[in-house]
């Protein structure tokens, strides 16, 4: 896992063809998968992000958002995280220096699972199936 010491602010910006979504489109409507990464983290973050891009296409009813925790992007990411919900902002503030880090949130904003470091696609699919797709 790539650790960024001294990072205290965050921002959420969509990258890698994951489109940016407005708060009105996502707030309390769909389950969310939030990916914390840094543009300076290549070894591990670059393994996680393409997998989650594939899953975004596979699960259109789940909102996927990447939040860049690099110093240059923190202000923007913090605004985006706040738009997505206070629990997502808190998650980002607490875990920003541990990237990649993935949080799975219900449509009501409850954090139900966290995964640190790169995992296989099967692990992410299992968590989505167990935690997010059973939600009605």
C-alpha positions in Angstrom: 0.0 0.0 0.0 1.2 3.5 -0.8 1.1 5.9 2.1 1.1 9.7 1.8 2.3 11.3 5.1 0.8 14.5 6.3 -2.3 14.6 4.1 -5.3 16.1 5.9 -7.6 17.4 3.2 -9.3 15.6 0.3 -11.2 15.9 -2.9 -13.3 13.8 -5.2 -12.7 13.9 -8.9 -13.7 11.3 -11.4 -11.0 10.0 -13.7 -10.3 7.1 -16.0 -13.6 7.5 -17.8 -15.6 7.3 -14.6 -17.8 10.3 -15.2 -18.3 13.0 -12.6 -21.7 12.9 -11.0 -23.6 15.7 -9.2 -24.7 15.3 -5.7 -28.3 15.5 -6.8 -27.7 12.4 -9.0 -26.2 10.3 -6.3 -27.0 11.6 -2.8 -28.9 8.9 -0.9 -30.1 7.2 -4.1 -27.7 4.5 -5.1 -25.2 2.4 -3.2 -21.7 3.8 -3.7 -18.2 2.5 -4.1 -15.6 5.1 -3.2 -12.0 4.6 -4.3 -9.3 6.6 -2.6 -6.2 6.9 -4.8 -3.3 9.2 -5.5 -2.0 10.1 -8.9 1.5 9.4 -7.4 0.6 5.8 -6.4 1.3 3.7 -9.5 2.2 0.3 -8.2 -1.0 -0.4 -6.3 -3.5 2.2 -7.3 -3.1 1.4 -11.0 -4.1 -2.2 -10.2 -7.3 -1.3 -8.5 -8.7 1.5 -10.7 -9.1 -0.5 -14.0 -10.9 -3.3 -12.1 -13.4 -0.9 -10.6 -13.8 0.8 -14.0 -14.9 -2.7 -15.3 -17.3 -3.1 -12.4 -18.8 0.3 -13.0 -20.0 -1.0 -16.4 -21.2 -4.2 -14.9 -23.2 -2.5 -12.1 -24.9 0.5 -13.5 -27.1 1.0 -10.4 -24.1 1.5 -8.2 -22.3 4.9 -8.2 -18.5 4.5 -8.5 -16.4 7.5 -7.6 -12.6 8.0 -7.4 -11.3 10.5 -5.0 -7.7 11.7 -5.7 -6.0 12.3 -2.4 -2.8 13.8 -3.8 -2.0 17.2 -2.5 -2.8 18.9 -5.8 -6.3 17.5 -5.9 -7.4 17.5 -2.3 -9.5 20.7 -2.3 -11.6 19.5 -5.2 -11.9 16.0 -3.8 -13.0 17.3 -0.5 -15.9 19.2 -2.1 -17.0 16.2 -4.1 -16.8 13.9 -1.1 -19.0 16.3 0.9 -21.5 16.4 -1.9 -21.7 12.6 -1.8 -22.4 12.6 1.9 -21.0 13.3 5.3 -20.0 9.7 5.9 -18.1 9.6 2.6 -16.3 12.8 3.6 -15.4 11.3 7.0 -14.2 8.1 5.3 -11.9 10.1 3.0 -10.6 12.3 5.8 -9.7 9.2 7.9 -8.2 7.0 5.1 -6.7 9.5 2.7 -3.1 8.5 3.4 -3.8 4.8 2.9 -4.2 4.4 -0.8 -5.6 2.5 -2.6 -8.5 2.2 -0.3 -12.1 1.3 -1.3 -15.2 1.9 0.8 -18.6 0.4 0.1 -21.6 2.5 1.1 -25.3 1.7 1.1 -27.8 4.0 -0.6 -28.4 5.6 2.8 -24.7 6.4 3.2 -23.7 3.7 5.7 -20.2 2.4 5.3 -20.6 -1.4 5.2 -17.1 -2.6 4.0 -13.6 -1.3 3.6 -10.8 -2.9 1.6 -7.2 -1.6 1.6 -4.6 -2.4 -1.0 -5.2 -4.0 -4.4 -7.6 -7.0 -4.5 -8.7 -9.2 -7.3 -11.9 -8.5 -9.3 -13.5 -11.4 -7.6 -13.1 -9.9 -4.2 -14.8 -6.6 -5.2 -17.6 -8.6 -7.0 -18.2 -10.6 -3.8 -18.4 -7.5 -1.6 -20.8 -5.8 -4.0 -23.0 -8.9 -4.1 -22.9 -9.4 -0.4 -23.3 -5.8 0.7 -24.8 -3.6 -2.0 -26.9 -5.6 -4.5 -29.2 -7.0 -1.8 -30.3 -3.5 -1.0 -33.8 -2.6 -2.3 
